[in-house]
Amino acid sequence: MNSSETRFKPLIVNAGYVVEVAKNGEEAASKSSETYYNVALIDISLPGISGIELLSKMKEHVPKSRKIILTGYTDLETAIKAVNKKADGYLIKPVDPEALLKVIDEQIREQDADLRYTQEKVVEYINSRVKQIDEKK
């Protein structure tokens, strides 16, 4: 979340989330390389690098951090660029606070589902390897 979007901070905190703010894209990229964030709210217009550039610079984690672009631009090209750079959500400003909370909740639920799926696949793999090893004995 950049400083122009700090007006959402009380709303998000009141919904039970911990919020950290970056003043520009470089700071956000640096923070994402040091700390895992479930969700990043990214304004398309940031000081320094654009929100689209930030999408590419953010470190990938497991489970994957969810990235939501906030923009005043309604053109299709911007939306396509955001999706191609792995944005998970896209909201057009002015952002309705309730819609924002809904998207955050949806992204966290999807993240949880992705993590469960990954864990199930790891367990499945381990069980199949154990079975193969037992069969060789």
Secondary structure as GFF3:
##gff-version 3
##sequence-region A 1 137
A	DSSP	three_ten_helix	3	8	.	.	.	ID=ss1
A	DSSP	alpha_helix	9	14	.	.	.	ID=ss2
A	DSSP	alpha_helix	25	34	.	.	.	ID=ss3
A	DSSP	beta_strand	39	43	.	.	.	ID=ss4
A	DSSP	alpha_helix	51	57	.	.	.	ID=ss5
A	DSSP	beta_strand	66	71	.	.	.	ID=ss6
A	DSSP	alpha_helix	76	84	.	.	.	ID=ss7
A	DSSP	beta_strand	89	92	.	.	.	ID=ss8
A	DSSP	alpha_helix	97	136	.	.	.	ID=ss9
###
